[in-house]
């Protein structure tokens, strides 16, 4: 965990999340973008029917390197864990950091479980709490987000365009207690910046352009989702939790990040535009049209200008592979980052190049690459 603080701003101690219809997919996408060193416990309450066996924990685990588990009565929460409220229940956080589970026995319980959950988080964590409302129908969590806001905690909400159902998020926004309304793909980086890197909310609200809004082009959702999936598989095979895919903007002839795992806003803003004359690994891959591997960024002389942001993001080695279309067009770069100096096994390079080919094929098939992208 990074120890950087801002003017004594208190560390976030908990991330409390509530959702309903569409919330499980949204939660998965948030978790997918969090790194392995995410320090705060994450608690998730979703409206689940008591009947039947829910596969929610198994589903969410597919998205993330963090450990996902069903919450248990009396369990003490700890950093790096994701605790999911069991079906037919709601849970509360106690002053000693343990969980109490309550069965849903009435309509009031069903309609206000998130309210009670958030209220307990507000009472016990105050300004060290982040509450997040994801896709869902109804108005549960409205009283709860107000409680978090009144205790000087932070309230984030998924935006209407990315939510399957905007009932719960809209009801939260209508309270006037919400600090940020965010597209789904931006929630993870914001949480990394707030929770792991210790930025106060004001630092994110003033002048920080979120990376998705500065991307090189408007990608179809299907393409962005496919690139995120390909990136996730590549990182799992490489044994790391940090990486990104960049595509080439034909007009500016720069690379921009369109899919990423594990980074905060400072990294994404720093590398929001990369030209071919830069000395980052991705720029070298663009310039040379060949894979680039930096075994240790601290000993690579050309990388010296980027060492501070690498240290902040938590990586020491990086591999970048160009995305080349079937006609030889340069389309972008797939990069994986490693937390320690990392000698490159031969098999790892070949595997990453395979995923680079699949990513290039996806760009060509789903985005009309000929009209949007150009060779380097």
VEXSE-394923 format. One record per residue: residue number from 0; residue in three letters; chain; x, y, z of N, C-alpha, C in turn. Coordinates in steps of 0.1 Angstrom, whole numbers. Example, Ala and Ser with C-alpha at 12.3 -4.5 7.8 and 13.67 -1.06 7.14 Angstrom:
2
num|residu|chaine|n.x|n.y|n.z|ca.x|ca.y|ca.z|c.x|c.y|c.z
0|ALA|A|132|-57|78|123|-45|78|132|-33|78
1|SER|A|128|-22|71|137|-11|71|129|0|79
This chain:
376
num|residu|chaine|n.x|n.y|n.z|ca.x|ca.y|ca.z|c.x|c.y|c.z
0|UNK|A|8|-12|0|0|0|0|9|12|0
1|UNK|A|5|22|-8|12|35|-9|10|43|4
2|UNK|A|20|49|9|18|57|22|17|72|19
3|UNK|A|16|75|6|15|89|3|1|95|8
4|UNK|A|2|106|15|-10|112|20|-11|127|15
5|UNK|A|-23|132|17|-25|146|13|-29|154|25
6|UNK|A|-20|162|30|-23|171|41|-31|164|53
7|UNK|A|-26|152|56|-32|145|67|-46|140|64
8|UNK|A|-50|140|52|-63|134|48|-64|120|53
9|UNK|A|-75|116|60|-76|103|66|-77|92|55
10|UNK|A|-71|81|58|-71|70|49|-86|64|48
11|UNK|A|-90|60|36|-103|53|35|-101|39|41
12|UNK|A|-111|36|50|-110|23|57|-120|13|52
13|UNK|A|-130|17|43|-140|7|39|-146|12|26
14|UNK|A|-150|3|17|-158|7|5|-170|-2|6
15|UNK|A|-182|5|8|-195|-1|9|-202|1|-4
16|UNK|A|-207|-10|-10|-213|-10|-23|-227|-16|-22
17|UNK|A|-237|-10|-29|-250|-16|-30|-255|-16|-44
18|UNK|A|-263|-26|-48|-268|-27|-62|-280|-36|-62
19|UNK|A|-286|-37|-73|-298|-46|-75|-297|-51|-90
20|UNK|A|-307|-49|-97|-308|-54|-111|-297|-48|-119
21|UNK|A|-288|-56|-125|-277|-52|-133|-265|-49|-124
22|UNK|A|-266|-50|-111|-255|-46|-102|-244|-56|-102
23|UNK|A|-247|-69|-104|-236|-79|-103|-226|-77|-115
24|UNK|A|-231|-74|-127|-222|-72|-138|-214|-59|-135
25|UNK|A|-221|-49|-131|-214|-36|-128|-203|-38|-117
26|UNK|A|-206|-46|-107|-197|-48|-96|-185|-56|-101
27|UNK|A|-187|-65|-110|-176|-73|-116|-167|-64|-124
28|UNK|A|-172|-54|-131|-164|-45|-139|-156|-36|-130
29|UNK|A|-162|-32|-119|-154|-23|-109|-143|-32|-103
30|UNK|A|-146|-44|-99|-135|-52|-93|-124|-55|-103
31|UNK|A|-128|-57|-115|-118|-60|-125|-107|-50|-127
32|UNK|A|-110|-38|-123|-100|-27|-125|-93|-23|-112
33|UNK|A|-95|-31|-102|-87|-29|-89|-75|-38|-88
34|UNK|A|-64|-32|-83|-51|-40|-83|-51|-49|-71
35|UNK|A|-41|-58|-70|-40|-68|-59|-36|-61|-46
36|UNK|A|-31|-49|-47|-27|-42|-34|-38|-32|-30
37|UNK|A|-50|-34|-34|-61|-25|-30|-63|-27|-15
38|UNK|A|-61|-17|-6|-59|-20|8|-72|-21|17
39|UNK|A|-83|-15|12|-95|-15|21|-104|-26|18
40|UNK|A|-112|-31|28|-122|-41|26|-133|-36|17
41|UNK|A|-139|-44|9|-150|-40|0|-162|-49|4
42|UNK|A|-173|-42|8|-185|-50|12|-196|-47|1
43|UNK|A|-202|-58|-3|-212|-57|-14|-226|-63|-10
44|UNK|A|-236|-55|-10|-250|-59|-8|-258|-58|-20
45|UNK|A|-263|-69|-25|-272|-69|-37|-285|-75|-33
46|UNK|A|-296|-70|-38|-309|-76|-36|-310|-90|-42
47|UNK|A|-309|-101|-34|-309|-114|-39|-321|-122|-33
48|UNK|A|-328|-130|-41|-339|-138|-35|-333|-149|-26
49|UNK|A|-341|-152|-16|-336|-162|-7|-336|-176|-13
50|UNK|A|-346|-179|-22|-347|-192|-28|-336|-194|-39
51|UNK|A|-331|-206|-40|-321|-210|-50|-307|-207|-46
52|UNK|A|-298|-213|-53|-284|-211|-49|-277|-201|-58
53|UNK|A|-273|-190|-52|-267|-179|-59|-252|-182|-63
54|UNK|A|-248|-179|-75|-235|-180|-79|-227|-167|-79
55|UNK|A|-232|-158|-72|-227|-144|-72|-212|-144|-69
56|UNK|A|-208|-150|-58|-194|-150|-54|-185|-156|-65
57|UNK|A|-189|-167|-71|-182|-173|-81|-181|-164|-93
58|UNK|A|-192|-158|-97|-192|-148|-108|-182|-137|-106
59|UNK|A|-183|-130|-94|-174|-119|-91|-159|-123|-91
60|UNK|A|-157|-135|-85|-143|-140|-85|-136|-141|-98
61|UNK|A|-144|-143|-109|-139|-144|-122|-133|-131|-127
62|UNK|A|-138|-120|-121|-134|-107|-126|-121|-102|-119
63|UNK|A|-117|-107|-107|-108|-100|-99|-97|-109|-93
64|UNK|A|-86|-102|-90|-75|-109|-83|-77|-108|-68
65|UNK|A|-86|-100|-63|-90|-99|-49|-98|-112|-45
66|UNK|A|-97|-115|-32|-105|-127|-27|-119|-123|-24
67|UNK|A|-129|-130|-31|-143|-128|-29|-149|-139|-21
68|UNK|A|-157|-135|-11|-163|-146|-3|-177|-141|2
69|UNK|A|-185|-151|6|-197|-148|13|-194|-143|27
70|UNK|A|-201|-132|31|-199|-127|44|-205|-137|55
71|UNK|A|-199|-138|66|-203|-147|77|-206|-140|89
72|UNK|A|-215|-145|97|-219|-139|110|-207|-137|119
73|UNK|A|-204|-125|124|-194|-123|133|-180|-122|127
74|UNK|A|-179|-123|114|-166|-122|107|-160|-108|108
75|UNK|A|-147|-107|110|-140|-94|111|-135|-92|97
76|UNK|A|-138|-80|91|-134|-76|78|-119|-72|78
77|UNK|A|-113|-74|67|-99|-70|65|-96|-65|51
78|UNK|A|-85|-57|50|-82|-52|37|-79|-62|26
79|UNK|A|-82|-59|14|-79|-68|3|-90|-79|1
80|UNK|A|-100|-79|10|-111|-88|8|-124|-82|3
81|UNK|A|-132|-90|-4|-145|-86|-9|-155|-95|-3
82|UNK|A|-164|-89|5|-174|-96|13|-188|-94|7
83|UNK|A|-195|-104|3|-208|-104|-3|-219|-108|6
84|UNK|A|-229|-100|7|-240|-104|16|-248|-115|11
85|UNK|A|-250|-126|19|-258|-138|14|-272|-134|10
86|UNK|A|-278|-142|2|-292|-141|-3|-301|-141|9
87|UNK|A|-312|-133|8|-322|-133|19|-317|-126|31
88|UNK|A|-307|-118|31|-301|-112|43|-297|-97|39
89|UNK|A|-295|-90|50|-287|-77|49|-277|-78|60
90|UNK|A|-266|-70|59|-256|-70|69|-253|-56|74
91|UNK|A|-248|-56|86|-243|-43|92|-229|-45|97
92|UNK|A|-222|-34|97|-208|-33|102|-208|-28|117
93|UNK|A|-202|-35|125|-201|-32|140|-189|-23|143
94|UNK|A|-189|-17|154|-178|-8|158|-164|-15|158
95|UNK|A|-164|-28|161|-152|-35|162|-148|-41|148
96|UNK|A|-155|-38|137|-151|-42|124|-156|-56|121
97|UNK|A|-165|-61|129|-172|-74|126|-185|-72|118
98|UNK|A|-190|-83|113|-203|-82|105|-214|-89|113
99|UNK|A|-226|-83|112|-238|-90|117|-247|-91|106
100|UNK|A|-252|-104|104|-262|-107|93|-276|-108|99
101|UNK|A|-285|-102|92|-299|-102|96|-308|-108|85
102|UNK|A|-316|-117|88|-325|-123|78|-336|-112|74
103|UNK|A|-339|-112|61|-350|-103|56|-363|-110|59
104|UNK|A|-371|-104|68|-383|-111|73|-395|-102|69
105|UNK|A|-393|-90|64|-405|-81|61|-402|-73|48
106|UNK|A|-412|-67|43|-410|-58|31|-401|-47|34
107|UNK|A|-402|-42|47|-393|-31|51|-379|-35|50
108|UNK|A|-376|-47|55|-362|-52|54|-357|-53|40
109|UNK|A|-366|-58|31|-362|-59|17|-360|-46|10
110|UNK|A|-368|-36|14|-367|-23|7|-356|-14|13
111|UNK|A|-351|-17|25|-342|-8|32|-329|-14|37
112|UNK|A|-326|-26|31|-313|-33|36|-301|-24|33
113|UNK|A|-300|-18|21|-289|-10|18|-288|3|27
114|UNK|A|-300|8|30|-300|20|39|-294|17|52
115|UNK|A|-298|5|58|-293|1|71|-278|-2|70
116|UNK|A|-274|-8|60|-260|-12|58|-251|1|57
117|UNK|A|-255|10|48|-248|23|47|-248|31|60
118|UNK|A|-259|31|67|-260|38|80|-250|32|90
119|UNK|A|-248|19|90|-238|13|99|-224|17|95
120|UNK|A|-222|17|82|-208|21|78|-206|36|81
121|UNK|A|-216|45|80|-214|59|83|-211|60|98
122|UNK|A|-218|53|106|-217|54|121|-203|50|126
123|UNK|A|-197|40|119|-185|34|124|-172|38|117
124|UNK|A|-174|44|105|-162|48|97|-162|62|94
125|UNK|A|-173|69|94|-173|84|92|-167|88|80
126|UNK|A|-157|97|81|-150|103|69|-140|93|62
127|UNK|A|-139|81|68|-130|71|62|-138|61|54
128|UNK|A|-151|64|51|-160|55|43|-162|61|29
129|UNK|A|-163|51|20|-168|54|6|-180|45|4
130|UNK|A|-191|51|0|-203|44|-4|-205|45|-19
131|UNK|A|-208|34|-25|-210|33|-40|-223|27|-43
132|UNK|A|-231|34|-51|-244|28|-56|-243|25|-70
133|UNK|A|-246|12|-73|-245|7|-87|-260|4|-92
134|UNK|A|-260|0|-104|-273|-3|-111|-283|-10|-103
135|UNK|A|-295|-6|-103|-306|-13|-96|-319|-5|-97
136|UNK|A|-330|-13|-94|-343|-6|-94|-347|-2|-80
137|UNK|A|-356|7|-79|-361|11|-66|-353|23|-60
138|UNK|A|-354|25|-47|-348|36|-41|-340|33|-28
139|UNK|A|-338|20|-26|-330|16|-14|-316|23|-15
140|UNK|A|-311|27|-4|-298|33|-2|-299|48|-1
141|UNK|A|-311|54|-4|-312|69|-3|-309|74|11
142|UNK|A|-315|69|21|-312|73|34|-298|70|38
143|UNK|A|-293|59|33|-279|55|37|-269|64|31
144|UNK|A|-270|68|19|-260|77|13|-260|91|20
145|UNK|A|-272|95|25|-273|107|32|-265|106|46
146|UNK|A|-267|94|52|-259|92|64|-244|92|62
147|UNK|A|-240|86|51|-225|86|48|-221|101|45
148|UNK|A|-229|108|38|-225|122|34|-225|130|47
149|UNK|A|-235|129|56|-235|137|68|-224|134|77
150|UNK|A|-218|122|76|-206|118|85|-193|121|78
151|UNK|A|-194|129|67|-182|133|59|-175|122|51
152|UNK|A|-183|111|49|-178|101|40|-180|105|25
153|UNK|A|-176|97|16|-177|100|2|-188|91|-4
154|UNK|A|-195|96|-14|-206|89|-20|-204|90|-36
155|UNK|A|-203|78|-42|-201|77|-56|-213|69|-62
156|UNK|A|-216|72|-74|-228|66|-81|-225|63|-95
157|UNK|A|-229|52|-100|-228|48|-114|-237|57|-122
158|UNK|A|-233|61|-134|-241|71|-142|-252|64|-150
159|UNK|A|-261|71|-156|-272|66|-162|-269|58|-175
160|UNK|A|-259|63|-183|-256|57|-195|-250|43|-194
161|UNK|A|-243|41|-183|-237|27|-181|-245|18|-172
162|UNK|A|-255|23|-166|-263|15|-157|-274|7|-164
163|UNK|A|-276|-5|-161|-287|-13|-167|-300|-8|-162
164|UNK|A|-301|-5|-149|-313|2|-143|-308|14|-135
165|UNK|A|-313|25|-137|-308|37|-130|-317|41|-119
166|UNK|A|-326|33|-114|-335|36|-103|-327|39|-90
167|UNK|A|-319|30|-85|-312|32|-73|-302|44|-74
168|UNK|A|-294|44|-85|-284|55|-86|-291|69|-87
169|UNK|A|-302|69|-95|-310|82|-96|-315|87|-83
170|UNK|A|-321|77|-75|-327|81|-62|-316|86|-53
171|UNK|A|-304|81|-54|-293|86|-46|-289|100|-51
172|UNK|A|-288|102|-64|-284|115|-69|-294|126|-65
173|UNK|A|-307|122|-65|-318|131|-61|-317|136|-47
174|UNK|A|-310|129|-38|-309|133|-24|-299|145|-23
175|UNK|A|-291|148|-33|-281|159|-32|-269|155|-23
176|UNK|A|-268|142|-20|-257|138|-11|-245|131|-19
177|UNK|A|-246|131|-32|-236|124|-40|-224|133|-44
178|UNK|A|-212|127|-43|-200|135|-46|-196|134|-60
179|UNK|A|-197|122|-66|-193|119|-80|-203|110|-87
180|UNK|A|-207|113|-99|-215|104|-107|-206|99|-119
181|UNK|A|-203|86|-120|-192|82|-128|-197|71|-138
182|UNK|A|-191|71|-150|-193|60|-159|-187|48|-153
183|UNK|A|-192|36|-156|-187|24|-149|-172|22|-150
184|UNK|A|-166|24|-162|-152|21|-164|-143|31|-156
185|UNK|A|-149|42|-151|-141|51|-143|-141|49|-128
186|UNK|A|-151|41|-124|-152|39|-109|-140|32|-103
187|UNK|A|-135|22|-110|-123|15|-105|-111|24|-103
188|UNK|A|-107|31|-114|-96|41|-112|-98|51|-101
189|UNK|A|-110|56|-100|-113|66|-89|-111|60|-76
190|UNK|A|-115|47|-74|-113|41|-61|-99|38|-58
191|UNK|A|-91|35|-69|-77|33|-67|-70|46|-62
192|UNK|A|-74|57|-68|-68|70|-65|-73|74|-50
193|UNK|A|-85|72|-47|-90|76|-34|-85|67|-23
194|UNK|A|-85|54|-25|-83|45|-14|-69|40|-13
195|UNK|A|-63|36|-24|-49|31|-23|-39|43|-23
196|UNK|A|-41|53|-32|-32|64|-34|-34|75|-25
197|UNK|A|-45|76|-18|-48|86|-8|-51|100|-12
198|UNK|A|-56|101|-25|-60|114|-29|-73|119|-23
199|UNK|A|-74|131|-18|-87|136|-14|-96|138|-25
200|UNK|A|-109|139|-23|-119|141|-33|-116|154|-41
201|UNK|A|-112|164|-34|-110|177|-41|-99|176|-52
202|UNK|A|-89|167|-50|-79|166|-60|-84|159|-73
203|UNK|A|-95|152|-71|-101|145|-83|-111|154|-90
204|UNK|A|-117|163|-82|-127|172|-88|-122|184|-95
205|UNK|A|-109|188|-92|-104|200|-98|-93|197|-108
206|UNK|A|-96|197|-120|-86|196|-131|-82|183|-135
207|UNK|A|-87|172|-129|-83|159|-133|-92|154|-144
208|UNK|A|-87|152|-156|-96|147|-167|-95|132|-166
209|UNK|A|-106|125|-164|-106|111|-164|-103|105|-177
210|UNK|A|-95|94|-177|-89|89|-189|-99|85|-200
211|UNK|A|-111|80|-196|-120|76|-207|-125|88|-215
212|UNK|A|-126|100|-209|-130|111|-217|-119|117|-226
213|UNK|A|-107|112|-224|-96|117|-232|-91|106|-241
214|UNK|A|-99|96|-243|-95|85|-251|-94|89|-266
215|UNK|A|-87|81|-274|-84|85|-288|-96|84|-297
216|UNK|A|-106|77|-293|-118|76|-302|-129|70|-294
217|UNK|A|-141|72|-300|-153|66|-293|-155|52|-298
218|UNK|A|-151|43|-289|-151|29|-293|-165|23|-290
219|UNK|A|-170|14|-299|-182|6|-296|-181|-1|-283
220|UNK|A|-192|-2|-275|-191|-9|-262|-187|-23|-264
221|UNK|A|-191|-30|-274|-188|-43|-277|-173|-45|-278
222|UNK|A|-166|-36|-285|-152|-36|-287|-144|-34|-274
223|UNK|A|-149|-23|-267|-142|-20|-254|-143|-32|-244
224|UNK|A|-155|-38|-244|-157|-50|-235|-148|-61|-239
225|UNK|A|-147|-64|-252|-139|-75|-257|-124|-73|-254
226|UNK|A|-119|-60|-256|-105|-57|-253|-103|-59|-238
227|UNK|A|-112|-55|-229|-110|-57|-215|-109|-71|-211
228|UNK|A|-118|-80|-218|-117|-94|-215|-104|-100|-220
229|UNK|A|-99|-96|-231|-87|-101|-237|-75|-97|-227
230|UNK|A|-76|-85|-223|-65|-80|-214|-65|-88|-201
231|UNK|A|-77|-90|-195|-78|-98|-183|-72|-112|-184
232|UNK|A|-75|-118|-195|-69|-132|-197|-54|-131|-199
233|UNK|A|-49|-121|-206|-35|-120|-208|-28|-117|-195
234|UNK|A|-33|-109|-186|-27|-106|-173|-27|-119|-165
235|UNK|A|-38|-126|-165|-38|-138|-157|-28|-148|-161
236|UNK|A|-26|-150|-174|-15|-159|-179|-2|-154|-175
237|UNK|A|0|-141|-176|13|-135|-173|16|-134|-158
238|UNK|A|6|-136|-150|8|-136|-135|10|-123|-130
239|UNK|A|2|-113|-135|3|-99|-130|-11|-93|-130
240|UNK|A|-12|-82|-123|-26|-76|-121|-26|-62|-128
241|UNK|A|-15|-58|-135|-15|-44|-140|-12|-45|-155
242|UNK|A|-20|-38|-163|-18|-37|-177|-28|-28|-184
243|UNK|A|-26|-26|-197|-35|-18|-205|-34|-21|-220
244|UNK|A|-44|-17|-227|-44|-17|-242|-46|-2|-246
245|UNK|A|-37|2|-256|-38|15|-262|-41|13|-277
246|UNK|A|-48|23|-282|-51|23|-297|-45|36|-302
247|UNK|A|-42|36|-315|-37|47|-322|-48|57|-327
248|UNK|A|-46|69|-324|-55|80|-329|-48|85|-342
249|UNK|A|-55|83|-353|-49|86|-366|-47|101|-367
250|UNK|A|-56|109|-361|-54|124|-363|-42|129|-355
251|UNK|A|-40|125|-343|-29|130|-335|-17|121|-335
252|UNK|A|-19|109|-341|-8|99|-342|-2|97|-328
253|UNK|A|-11|96|-318|-7|92|-305|-15|80|-300
254|UNK|A|-10|74|-290|-17|62|-283|-25|67|-272
255|UNK|A|-37|61|-270|-46|64|-259|-51|52|-253
256|UNK|A|-52|51|-239|-57|39|-232|-72|37|-234
257|UNK|A|-76|25|-238|-90|22|-240|-94|10|-231
258|UNK|A|-85|3|-226|-88|-8|-216|-76|-9|-206
259|UNK|A|-79|-11|-193|-69|-11|-183|-73|-19|-171
260|UNK|A|-63|-24|-164|-65|-31|-151|-55|-26|-141
261|UNK|A|-60|-21|-130|-52|-19|-118|-46|-5|-116
262|UNK|A|-49|4|-125|-43|17|-124|-52|28|-118
263|UNK|A|-46|38|-112|-54|50|-107|-53|61|-118
264|UNK|A|-60|72|-114|-61|83|-123|-48|90|-127
265|UNK|A|-39|90|-118|-26|97|-121|-19|90|-132
266|UNK|A|-18|77|-132|-12|69|-143|-19|71|-156
267|UNK|A|-32|70|-155|-41|71|-167|-40|85|-173
268|UNK|A|-39|95|-165|-38|108|-170|-24|111|-176
269|UNK|A|-14|106|-169|0|107|-174|2|101|-187
270|UNK|A|-4|90|-190|-2|83|-202|-15|84|-211
271|UNK|A|-22|94|-209|-35|96|-217|-31|98|-232
272|UNK|A|-20|104|-235|-15|106|-249|0|102|-249
273|UNK|A|4|93|-258|18|89|-259|22|90|-274
274|UNK|A|32|98|-277|37|99|-290|49|89|-293
275|UNK|A|52|87|-305|62|77|-309|76|81|-305
276|UNK|A|78|94|-301|92|98|-297|94|97|-282
277|UNK|A|84|93|-275|85|91|-261|94|79|-258
278|UNK|A|99|77|-246|107|65|-243|101|55|-234
279|UNK|A|88|56|-233|80|45|-226|81|33|-234
280|UNK|A|78|21|-228|78|9|-235|68|9|-246
281|UNK|A|56|14|-244|46|14|-254|50|23|-266
282|UNK|A|56|34|-264|60|43|-275|71|36|-283
283|UNK|A|80|29|-276|91|22|-284|85|11|-292
284|UNK|A|75|4|-287|68|-7|-295|61|-1|-307
285|UNK|A|55|11|-305|49|18|-317|60|22|-327
286|UNK|A|71|28|-322|81|33|-331|88|21|-338
287|UNK|A|91|10|-331|98|0|-337|90|-11|-344
288|UNK|A|77|-11|-341|68|-22|-346|72|-35|-342
289|UNK|A|78|-36|-330|82|-49|-324|80|-49|-309
290|UNK|A|79|-61|-303|78|-61|-288|90|-55|-281
291|UNK|A|87|-49|-270|97|-42|-261|95|-48|-247
292|UNK|A|106|-51|-241|106|-56|-227|116|-48|-219
293|UNK|A|112|-42|-208|121|-35|-199|121|-43|-186
294|UNK|A|132|-50|-183|132|-59|-172|132|-52|-159
295|UNK|A|137|-40|-158|137|-32|-146|137|-17|-150
296|UNK|A|127|-10|-148|126|4|-152|136|13|-145
297|UNK|A|140|8|-133|149|17|-125|164|16|-131
298|UNK|A|167|6|-139|180|6|-145|180|8|-160
299|UNK|A|169|11|-166|168|14|-180|170|29|-182
300|UNK|A|181|34|-187|184|48|-188|173|56|-195
301|UNK|A|168|51|-206|158|58|-214|145|60|-207
302|UNK|A|142|52|-197|129|52|-190|130|62|-178
303|UNK|A|141|69|-176|143|76|-164|132|87|-162
304|UNK|A|127|93|-172|117|103|-171|104|98|-165
305|UNK|A|101|85|-166|89|79|-162|90|71|-149
306|UNK|A|101|72|-142|103|63|-130|94|67|-119
307|UNK|A|91|80|-118|83|85|-106|69|79|-108
308|UNK|A|63|80|-120|49|75|-122|49|60|-121
309|UNK|A|60|53|-125|60|38|-124|61|35|-109
310|UNK|A|68|42|-101|68|39|-86|55|42|-80
311|UNK|A|48|52|-84|35|55|-79|25|45|-83
312|UNK|A|26|40|-95|16|29|-99|20|16|-94
313|UNK|A|33|14|-90|37|1|-84|42|-9|-93
314|UNK|A|49|-5|-104|55|-15|-112|70|-13|-115
315|UNK|A|77|-23|-117|92|-22|-119|96|-28|-133
316|UNK|A|87|-35|-140|90|-41|-153|78|-40|-162
317|UNK|A|80|-39|-175|69|-37|-184|72|-44|-197
318|UNK|A|62|-50|-203|64|-56|-217|53|-50|-225
319|UNK|A|56|-45|-237|47|-39|-246|48|-46|-260
320|UNK|A|36|-50|-265|36|-57|-278|27|-49|-288
321|UNK|A|31|-46|-300|23|-38|-309|11|-47|-314
322|UNK|A|0|-40|-317|-11|-46|-323|-11|-43|-338
323|UNK|A|-9|-54|-346|-7|-52|-360|-18|-59|-367
324|UNK|A|-25|-51|-376|-36|-57|-384|-32|-66|-395
325|UNK|A|-41|-73|-401|-38|-83|-411|-31|-77|-423
326|UNK|A|-33|-64|-426|-27|-57|-437|-14|-50|-433
327|UNK|A|-9|-53|-421|3|-46|-416|1|-33|-410
328|UNK|A|-12|-29|-408|-14|-16|-401|-11|-17|-386
329|UNK|A|-5|-7|-381|-3|-5|-367|-15|0|-361
330|UNK|A|-21|-7|-351|-34|-4|-345|-33|1|-331
331|UNK|A|-22|-4|-324|-21|0|-309|-11|-9|-302
332|UNK|A|-12|-9|-289|-2|-16|-281|-9|-23|-269
333|UNK|A|-5|-35|-266|-9|-43|-254|3|-43|-245
334|UNK|A|1|-38|-232|12|-38|-223|8|-45|-210
335|UNK|A|18|-52|-204|16|-58|-191|28|-53|-182
336|UNK|A|24|-50|-170|34|-44|-160|35|-54|-148
337|UNK|A|48|-54|-143|51|-64|-133|56|-56|-121
338|UNK|A|53|-60|-109|56|-53|-96|71|-54|-92
339|UNK|A|78|-64|-98|92|-65|-94|100|-67|-107
340|UNK|A|113|-64|-106|122|-67|-118|119|-81|-123
341|UNK|A|118|-83|-136|111|-95|-141|119|-99|-154
342|UNK|A|127|-109|-153|133|-115|-165|122|-122|-173
343|UNK|A|123|-120|-186|112|-124|-195|114|-139|-200
344|UNK|A|105|-148|-195|105|-162|-201|101|-161|-216
345|UNK|A|107|-171|-223|104|-171|-238|89|-173|-240
346|UNK|A|83|-182|-232|69|-186|-235|60|-174|-232
347|UNK|A|64|-165|-222|55|-154|-219|54|-144|-231
348|UNK|A|65|-142|-238|64|-133|-249|55|-138|-260
349|UNK|A|56|-151|-263|47|-157|-273|33|-156|-270
350|UNK|A|30|-159|-257|16|-158|-253|10|-144|-254
351|UNK|A|18|-134|-250|13|-121|-251|11|-117|-265
352|UNK|A|20|-121|-274|18|-118|-288|6|-124|-294
353|UNK|A|2|-136|-289|-10|-142|-293|-22|-133|-289
354|UNK|A|-22|-128|-277|-33|-120|-273|-33|-106|-280
355|UNK|A|-21|-102|-284|-21|-90|-292|-27|-92|-306
356|UNK|A|-25|-103|-312|-31|-106|-325|-46|-107|-323
357|UNK|A|-51|-113|-312|-66|-114|-310|-72|-99|-308
358|UNK|A|-64|-91|-301|-69|-77|-299|-69|-70|-312
359|UNK|A|-59|-71|-320|-59|-65|-333|-71|-69|-342
360|UNK|A|-74|-82|-342|-85|-88|-349|-98|-82|-344
361|UNK|A|-99|-80|-331|-112|-74|-326|-113|-60|-330
362|UNK|A|-102|-52|-330|-103|-38|-334|-107|-38|-349
363|UNK|A|-102|-46|-357|-105|-46|-372|-119|-50|-374
364|UNK|A|-124|-60|-367|-137|-65|-369|-148|-56|-364
365|UNK|A|-146|-50|-352|-157|-43|-345|-156|-28|-346
366|UNK|A|-146|-22|-351|-145|-7|-351|-143|-1|-365
367|UNK|A|-142|-9|-375|-140|-3|-388|-126|3|-389
368|UNK|A|-116|-5|-386|-102|0|-384|-97|8|-396
369|UNK|A|-101|4|-408|-95|10|-420|-98|25|-420
370|UNK|A|-110|29|-414|-113|44|-415|-108|51|-403
371|UNK|A|-105|45|-392|-101|52|-380|-86|51|-376
372|UNK|A|-80|41|-381|-66|38|-376|-57|39|-388
373|UNK|A|-44|42|-386|-34|43|-396|-22|36|-392
374|UNK|A|-13|33|-401|0|27|-398|9|38|-392
375|UNK|A|19|33|-384|28|43|-378|38|48|-388
